Amino acid sequence: MDIKKIVTEMDSIVAQGAIVDAVKQFFAEEAKTSDYNNVTTQNKTQMVEKMKGFASSIKTVNGITLHHTIVDGNVSASEFTFDFEMTDNSFVYWHEIIRRVWNEDGKVIHEEYFNA
């Protein structure tokens, strides 16, 4: 299994704005997530629901930029900038690092977000 190839594919899908699709395709059922706001999910189903809710609150995608990705063994880190206008007319601008741990089947088992 080539983690670097899988990470590149997942990051490409995220960069296109298909965040829910990326979770559906690349997360293991038992995947856990956590972010810098102390929000966690305990499995893939919870993360899909979280991302569906977030995606439905986006009015306009002003830009998603993938800056860098590194892979070391079964751990990857991807640096993104997300720029959204939300349905409540607020703006979200995140520069974040997404750290992922991958299982032997090429699925994410842990994803953590860091405010860059």
C-alpha positions as CSV (number, residue, x, y, z in Angstrom):
1,M,0.0,0.0,0.0
2,D,1.4,3.4,-1.0
3,I,0.2,5.9,1.7
4,K,1.7,8.8,-0.2
5,K,-0.4,8.0,-3.3
6,I,-3.6,7.6,-1.2
7,V,-2.9,10.8,0.7
8,T,-2.5,12.6,-2.6
9,E,-5.8,11.3,-3.9
10,M,-7.6,12.2,-0.7
11,D,-6.1,15.7,-0.6
12,S,-7.1,16.3,-4.2
13,I,-10.7,15.5,-3.4
14,V,-10.6,17.8,-0.3
15,A,-9.1,20.6,-2.4
16,Q,-12.0,20.2,-4.9
17,G,-14.4,20.9,-2.0
18,A,-15.8,17.3,-1.8
19,I,-15.1,17.0,1.9
20,V,-18.0,14.6,2.6
21,D,-16.9,12.4,-0.3
22,A,-13.3,12.3,1.0
23,V,-14.5,11.1,4.4
24,K,-16.8,8.4,2.9
25,Q,-14.1,7.1,0.6
26,F,-11.0,7.2,2.9
27,F,-12.1,6.8,6.5
28,A,-12.2,3.5,8.3
29,E,-15.5,2.7,10.1
30,E,-13.7,3.1,13.5
31,A,-12.0,6.4,12.6
32,K,-11.8,9.0,15.4
33,T,-11.3,12.8,14.9
34,S,-10.5,15.8,17.0
35,D,-10.0,19.4,16.3
36,Y,-8.6,22.5,18.0
37,N,-12.1,23.5,19.2
38,N,-12.3,20.2,21.2
39,V,-14.9,18.7,18.9
40,T,-14.5,15.0,18.4
41,T,-16.1,12.2,16.5
42,Q,-15.9,8.5,17.5
43,N,-16.5,6.8,14.1
44,K,-17.0,7.3,10.4
45,T,-20.7,7.8,10.6
46,Q,-20.4,10.7,13.1
47,M,-17.7,12.3,10.9
48,V,-19.9,12.0,7.7
49,E,-22.8,13.7,9.6
50,K,-20.5,16.4,11.0
51,M,-19.1,17.1,7.5
52,K,-22.6,17.1,5.9
53,G,-23.7,19.7,8.4
54,F,-20.7,21.8,7.8
55,A,-20.9,21.5,4.0
56,S,-24.6,22.5,4.1
57,S,-23.7,25.7,5.9
58,I,-21.3,26.8,3.1
59,K,-22.8,29.4,0.8
60,T,-19.7,30.0,-1.4
61,V,-16.3,28.3,-1.6
62,N,-13.9,31.2,-2.2
63,G,-10.9,28.9,-2.3
64,I,-9.3,25.7,-1.0
65,T,-5.6,25.6,-1.3
66,L,-3.4,22.6,-0.5
67,H,0.1,24.0,0.4
68,H,2.1,21.0,1.4
69,T,1.8,17.3,2.4
70,I,4.3,15.1,4.2
71,V,4.1,11.4,4.8
72,D,6.2,9.5,7.3
73,G,5.3,5.8,7.6
74,N,1.6,5.6,8.3
75,V,1.2,9.2,9.3
76,S,0.5,12.2,7.0
77,A,0.2,15.9,7.5
78,S,-1.5,18.2,5.0
79,E,-1.5,22.0,5.2
80,F,-4.6,23.7,3.7
81,T,-6.2,27.1,3.6
82,F,-10.0,27.1,3.5
83,D,-11.9,30.2,2.5
84,F,-15.7,30.1,2.7
85,E,-18.7,32.4,2.8
86,M,-21.3,30.8,5.0
87,T,-25.1,30.7,4.7
88,D,-25.3,33.1,7.7
89,N,-23.2,35.6,5.6
90,S,-20.2,35.1,7.9
91,F,-16.8,34.2,6.6
92,V,-14.5,31.3,7.5
93,Y,-10.8,31.5,6.8
94,W,-8.8,28.5,8.1
95,H,-5.2,27.8,7.7
96,E,-4.8,24.4,9.2
97,I,-2.7,21.3,9.4
98,I,-4.6,18.0,9.0
99,R,-2.7,15.1,10.6
100,R,-3.9,11.6,9.7
101,V,-3.0,8.1,10.9
102,W,-3.6,5.4,8.3
103,N,-4.3,1.7,8.9
104,E,-2.8,-1.2,6.9
105,D,-5.8,-1.1,4.5
106,G,-5.1,2.5,3.5
107,K,-8.0,4.0,5.6
108,V,-7.8,6.9,8.0
109,I,-8.1,5.7,11.6
110,H,-7.4,9.1,13.3
111,E,-7.6,12.6,11.9
112,E,-6.7,15.7,13.9
113,Y,-6.9,19.4,12.9
114,F,-4.4,22.0,14.0
115,N,-4.9,25.7,13.6
116,A,-1.8,26.8,11.6
